[in-house]
Amino acid sequence: MSDLKLTGTGNPALNYDNDLLIESGDLVFMEDPQDAVEQSLRTTLRSFFGEWFLDESKGLPYTQSIFVKGVNAQAIEALYVEAIINDPGVVRLDRLNLSIDTASRTGTLGFKAITLNGTIVFQEAL
């Protein structure tokens, strides 16, 4: 099964707006397995729990557990770890850095994961 390529995939300089990539009037399919894993992770980490009507169990519980008053950093970290390691293309998670600033209500996430083809995926600041 092939994934459809979304805009910005494979080029960090491009805007990741998650629109379907269309070239010459045709949908573009993923060719690089590494790009497919990165796109899958990015999509998972940017999806809200219950957002996708075809599978309401997908996504992270942002409104239920992450964007709440009195946030628990360890619980949030566990949610991100689970989401990353449950991606079918990820073999293991080597590092996860989560920084939460409760005063400004902002956070950053960075991680290093090993994929099925042995390459490293690094995602910075969601």
TAKANOR-V538585 format. One record per helix or strand. SS is the DSSP state (2 for helix, 1 for strand). FROM is the first residue (numbers start at 1). LEN is the number of residues. Records with the same first field share a line. If there is no record, write none. Layout:
SS->FROM-LEN  FROM-LEN
This chain:
1->4-1  6-1  20-1  22-2  26-2  29-1  48-1  60-1  90-12  106-10  120-5
2->33-13  62-5  73-13
